[in-house]
Structures are given as structure tokens and as C-alpha cells.
Amino acid sequence: MQVIPRAFLVVLVATAAIAHADGRDTSDAQRLFDEGRALLEAGKTDEACEKFELSIAKDPRAVGTLLNLGLCNERRGKVATALQLFQEAFDRAGEAGLPQHREAAQDHITKLVPTVPVLALRVAAEVAGQSVFVDDVGVKQQRELRLDPGPHKLVATAPGRLPFEKSFVLAASQRTTIDVPALERPKPSTIVEHASSRRLIGKVVAASGGGLLVGGAVMTTLAYRSYHRQFDNGNCTTVGHQDLCNDTGQDQATRARNTATGGLIIGVVGGVALAAGVVAWATAPDERRTRLVPSVSSSGATLSLVGRF
């Protein structure tokens, strides 16, 4: 229990000492530091951390602020973040010749190391351009990571491959290994898998429609000729604007009109089927069709074209 009071004693004077040493104006950093200390003592840990982060942004070399920011994160359970801050403070204190600060940082490092969760990554088969991210931060694929307790997300991507994603939760002192499998190439979509069948059906329907259209046209033409043949045979005649037929001519004319009507209906059906078949055939996806596959790298997110050209 003696470690934290000793750390408090160090950080209360650290920022001011560095400001006086190099002559820089760090009044804003000092003000934010003081506000952070007051919030930390009041038990407002999150608000205190925000103040220390603003302070260190204005005076990055302030070892005391680093120690307080580490202490703040330690109190709110972010032990991996706190460990990293204390390690940085340890190094900077050594460079600045601040033995008390260095000792305070070392005390916290010793205490925190056993409590920090560790993630080990094992990559099955790395492909060209593959990247691995944990919580949107790029990492090397064969290494161990110290992470804060709580939920995390791992994403592995590569150009032209499907991403691998895995969410996981770490507890304090927990060690977890995650195997990253070989990233798969995109599989054809269901539409593409059935494209050949769709094109075949389209061809059959179009051919059938074309046959019906031709058949209907032939029936209509034959009916037209049969009707006018009755006039040539003398079974029908035209008086004024009216066609007059004997019993034989009337019977043949009626048959011709019925056949023409049937031919017209068949032709219309055939035309519709022909159009539908052509549309189904023409719009069927091609197996060679390219597809967009997302990938992520340290420079940002990209979309890759995958397929045969």
C-alpha cells in the first residue's frame, strides 16, 4: 500500500519541474494537470483521465502527467494501457534524470505485469497483403499482445480474400490464443451458381415462344387463304360491302375465322414467351462476372475486384 502514496508525491511536482527546466510555457498543461489531480482525488476517474490526456497532448514530455495518466487508467481497470504508460514514464524519467519518477513507474510496472491479459496470435497460412487488426489497431501476426480486460474484436483481411472476424472477451491475468485460419477466396453467390440453369431455361422459353409465334403466324396465314379460297371456288361472293356464302362456304369461312383467332392468340403467347426467355437469358449472371470483396490494411479500407475477366 506504500506504492501509490509515493507515486502521488512524485507526480505533484513533476510537470512544474520540467516546465522550469526547459523554459517552455506549459501553463495550459499545468492547469489541466491540476484539474485532473483534483478529479482523481475526488474519485472521478474517467474525467481525470480526460484532463491528463489533454495535458500530455500539450506537454508530451511531462513524466508526472504520464504517471498520473497511468494511475488513472489503472484505477479504471485498463491495466494494459496503464502498463504501457508506466513503461513510457520509466524510460522518460531515466532520460530526464528523475530517479523518484523512475522508481514510482517501476513499482507500478512490477505490480501490473501479472494482471494484464495476454493474447497470442497463431496464423495458419499468411497470404500476400494480409493484415491483422485487434480493435482497429494493426498488429504483427506472430506475436503476443497485452490488452485491457473486456471485449475485443480481431479482424484479418487480405486483397481478394474473405475477411476473418472474431470477437472475444478477456479477463484480468487471462492468457488466450486465437488461431487465424487461412483466408478463403470468395465463393460464387447463389445467383451465379444457378446462372447456367437460368440461361438454359431462358433459351428453352425463348425457343418455345419463337415456335409458338411462328406457328400462330402460319395458322393465321392458312386461315386467311382458306377464307378467300371460298370466293375463288364460288361458295362465297361479295354484294356491296357484305360477304354472302352458301352453306359450304359459310361452314368453311367460320372455320377459317376460328383458326385465325386461335393463330392470333398462339402468336401473342409465343411473342410474350420469346421476350421473357430472351430477358432471362440475357440478364443471367455470368460465372466470369467480377465481385467486390472488402479488405483492410494499415492505410485504410479497400474494395477488390475478384473473378475471371
C-alpha positions in Angstrom: 0.0 0.0 0.0 3.0 2.3 0.1 3.4 2.4 -3.7 0.5 4.7 -4.6 1.3 7.4 -2.0 4.9 7.5 -3.2 3.6 7.9 -6.8 1.4 10.8 -5.7 4.3 12.6 -4.1 6.3 12.3 -7.4 3.6 13.5 -9.8 2.6 16.5 -7.8 5.9 18.3 -8.7 6.9 16.6 -12.0 5.2 18.9 -14.5 6.3 22.1 -12.9 9.9 20.9 -12.7 10.0 20.0 -16.4 8.4 23.3 -17.4 11.1 25.3 -15.4 13.9 23.2 -16.8 13.5 24.0 -20.5 11.8 27.3 -20.3 8.7 26.3 -22.3 5.3 27.8 -21.5 3.3 24.8 -20.2 0.7 26.8 -18.2 -2.2 25.2 -20.0 -0.7 21.8 -19.5 -0.2 22.6 -15.8 -3.8 23.8 -15.4 -5.2 20.7 -17.0 -2.9 18.6 -14.8 -4.1 20.3 -11.7 -7.7 19.8 -12.7 -7.0 16.1 -13.4 -5.4 15.7 -10.0 -8.5 17.3 -8.3 -10.8 15.0 -10.2 -8.7 11.9 -9.4 -8.7 12.7 -5.7 -12.5 13.2 -5.9 -12.9 9.7 -7.3 -13.9 10.9 -10.8 -11.6 8.6 -12.7 -12.9 8.9 -16.2 -13.0 12.7 -16.1 -9.5 12.8 -14.6 -8.1 10.7 -17.4 -9.6 13.1 -19.9 -7.8 16.0 -18.3 -4.5 14.2 -18.1 -4.8 13.2 -21.8 -5.4 16.8 -22.7 -2.4 17.9 -20.6 0.0 15.4 -22.1 -1.0 16.5 -25.5 0.1 20.0 -24.7 3.3 18.8 -22.9 4.3 15.4 -24.2 7.5 15.2 -22.1 5.8 15.7 -18.7 6.7 12.5 -16.9 4.5 13.4 -14.0 1.5 13.6 -16.2 2.3 10.2 -17.7 2.5 8.7 -14.2 -0.9 10.2 -13.3 -2.5 9.1 -16.6 -1.1 5.6 -15.9 -2.5 5.6 -12.4 -5.8 6.9 -13.7 -6.1 4.0 -16.2 -5.0 1.5 -13.6 -7.9 2.6 -11.3 -10.5 2.2 -14.0 -9.2 -1.3 -14.8 -7.4 -0.6 -18.1 -4.3 -2.4 -16.8 -2.6 -2.9 -20.2 -3.0 0.8 -21.1 -1.7 1.7 -17.6 1.3 -0.6 -18.0 2.3 1.0 -21.3 2.1 4.5 -19.8 4.2 3.5 -16.8 6.8 1.9 -19.1 6.9 5.1 -21.1 7.2 7.2 -18.0 10.0 4.8 -16.8 12.0 5.4 -20.0 11.5 9.2 -20.0 12.3 9.5 -16.3 15.6 7.8 -17.0 16.4 10.2 -19.9 15.4 13.2 -17.8 17.4 12.1 -14.7 14.4 11.8 -12.4 15.1 8.8 -10.1 12.0 9.2 -8.0 9.7 9.2 -11.0 11.5 6.2 -12.4 11.2 4.3 -9.1 7.4 5.1 -8.9 6.9 3.9 -12.5 8.9 0.7 -11.8 6.7 -0.1 -8.7 3.6 0.1 -10.8 5.1 -1.9 -13.6 6.0 -4.7 -11.2 2.5 -4.8 -9.8 0.7 -4.6 -13.1 2.5 -7.2 -15.2 0.9 -10.3 -13.7 -2.6 -8.7 -14.0 -2.5 -7.8 -17.7 -4.4 -10.2 -20.1 -2.3 -11.6 -23.0 -3.5 -12.5 -26.5 -1.3 -14.9 -28.6 -2.0 -15.0 -32.3 -1.3 -18.0 -34.5 -1.7 -17.6 -38.2 -2.4 -20.7 -40.2 -1.3 -19.6 -43.7 -0.4 -16.0 -44.5 -1.3 -14.7 -47.9 0.0 -11.8 -49.9 -1.1 -8.4 -48.4 -2.7 -10.0 -45.3 -3.2 -7.7 -42.3 -4.4 -8.4 -38.8 -6.2 -5.9 -36.6 -7.2 -6.0 -33.0 -9.6 -3.3 -32.0 -8.8 -1.5 -35.3 -5.1 -1.4 -34.5 -2.7 -3.2 -36.9 -0.6 -5.9 -35.3 2.1 -8.3 -36.4 0.7 -11.8 -36.9 3.2 -13.8 -34.8 3.4 -12.0 -31.5 1.8 -11.7 -28.1 -0.4 -8.7 -27.3 -1.1 -7.2 -23.9 -4.7 -6.0 -23.9 -7.1 -4.4 -21.4 -9.7 -6.7 -19.8 -13.0 -6.6 -21.6 -14.4 -7.2 -25.1 -12.2 -7.1 -28.1 -12.5 -7.8 -31.9 -10.0 -9.4 -34.2 -10.1 -8.9 -38.0 -7.8 -10.5 -40.6 -8.1 -9.3 -44.2 -6.2 -9.7 -47.5 -6.9 -8.4 -51.0 -9.2 -10.8 -52.9 -10.0 -12.9 -49.8 -12.9 -13.0 -47.4 -12.2 -11.4 -44.0 -12.0 -13.4 -40.8 -13.6 -11.8 -37.7 -13.7 -13.0 -34.1 -15.0 -11.2 -31.0 -13.6 -12.3 -27.6 -13.6 -11.2 -24.0 -10.5 -11.1 -21.8 -10.4 -11.2 -18.0 -7.6 -9.9 -15.8 -4.5 -12.2 -15.9 -6.0 -14.3 -18.6 -3.9 -15.7 -21.5 -5.8 -16.6 -24.7 -4.6 -18.0 -28.0 -6.6 -17.3 -31.2 -5.9 -19.2 -34.4 -6.3 -17.2 -37.5 -7.3 -19.6 -40.4 -6.2 -19.3 -44.0 -8.4 -16.6 -45.5 -10.7 -18.1 -48.1 -11.4 -16.9 -51.6 -15.0 -15.6 -52.1 -17.4 -18.3 -53.2 -19.8 -17.7 -56.1 -23.1 -16.3 -54.9 -26.3 -18.4 -55.2 -27.4 -16.4 -58.2 -24.1 -17.1 -60.0 -24.2 -20.8 -59.1 -27.6 -21.1 -60.8 -26.7 -18.9 -63.7 -26.2 -21.7 -66.2 -29.7 -23.2 -65.3 -31.2 -19.8 -65.7 -29.7 -19.2 -69.1 -30.8 -22.7 -70.2 -34.3 -22.1 -69.1 -34.3 -18.7 -70.8 -33.1 -20.3 -74.1 -35.8 -23.0 -73.9 -38.6 -20.5 -73.1 -37.4 -18.2 -75.9 -37.2 -21.1 -78.4 -40.6 -22.3 -77.4 -42.0 -18.8 -77.7 -40.5 -18.4 -81.1 -42.0 -21.6 -82.2 -45.5 -20.6 -81.0 -45.1 -17.2 -82.6 -44.2 -18.8 -86.0 -47.0 -21.4 -85.5 -49.5 -18.8 -84.8 -48.5 -16.8 -87.8 -48.7 -19.9 -90.0 -52.2 -20.7 -88.7 -53.4 -17.1 -89.3 -52.0 -17.1 -92.9 -53.6 -20.5 -93.7 -56.9 -19.4 -92.3 -56.8 -16.2 -94.4 -56.1 -18.2 -97.5 -58.9 -20.7 -96.7 -61.4 -17.9 -96.3 -60.6 -16.3 -99.6 -60.5 -19.6 -101.4 -64.3 -19.8 -100.9 -64.7 -16.8 -103.1 -62.4 -18.4 -105.7 -64.5 -21.6 -105.5 -67.8 -19.7 -105.9 -69.0 -20.7 -102.4 -68.9 -17.0 -101.4 -69.5 -13.7 -103.1 -69.4 -10.0 -102.2 -72.5 -8.0 -102.7 -71.9 -4.3 -101.9 -70.0 -4.4 -98.6 -71.4 -7.7 -97.5 -70.0 -11.3 -98.0 -72.7 -13.8 -98.9 -71.9 -17.6 -98.8 -73.8 -20.8 -99.4 -73.9 -23.5 -96.8 -70.5 -24.9 -97.7 -68.8 -21.5 -98.0 -70.4 -20.4 -94.7 -69.0 -23.5 -92.9 -65.5 -23.0 -94.4 -65.5 -19.3 -93.6 -66.5 -19.9 -90.0 -63.7 -22.5 -89.6 -61.2 -20.1 -91.2 -62.2 -17.3 -88.8 -61.8 -19.6 -85.8 -58.5 -20.8 -87.0 -57.3 -17.2 -87.5 -58.4 -16.3 -84.0 -56.5 -19.3 -82.5 -53.4 -18.5 -84.5 -53.5 -14.9 -83.3 -53.8 -16.0 -79.6 -51.0 -18.5 -80.0 -48.8 -15.9 -81.7 -49.3 -13.4 -78.9 -48.5 -16.1 -76.3 -45.4 -17.0 -78.3 -44.3 -13.4 -78.5 -44.6 -12.9 -74.8 -42.7 -16.2 -74.1 -40.0 -15.2 -76.6 -39.5 -11.9 -74.9 -39.4 -13.4 -71.4 -36.9 -16.1 -72.4 -34.6 -13.5 -74.1 -34.7 -11.3 -70.9 -34.0 -14.3 -68.6 -31.1 -15.4 -70.8 -29.6 -12.0 -71.2 -29.7 -11.0 -67.6 -28.5 -14.2 -66.1 -25.2 -13.6 -64.1 -22.0 -14.8 -65.7 -19.6 -17.1 -63.8 -16.9 -14.8 -65.1 -18.6 -11.8 -63.5 -16.3 -9.9 -61.1 -17.2 -9.3 -57.5 -16.3 -6.7 -54.9 -14.5 -8.1 -51.9 -13.7 -5.8 -48.9 -10.2 -5.7 -47.4 -8.5 -3.6 -44.8 -4.9 -2.5 -44.5 -3.0 -0.1 -42.3 -3.6 2.6 -44.9 -7.4 2.1 -44.8 -10.3 0.0 -46.2 -10.3 -1.0 -49.9 -12.6 -3.0 -52.3 -11.0 -5.6 -54.5 -12.4 -7.0 -57.8 -12.4 -10.7 -57.8 -13.3 -13.0 -60.7 -12.4 -14.0 -64.2 -12.2 -11.3 -66.8 
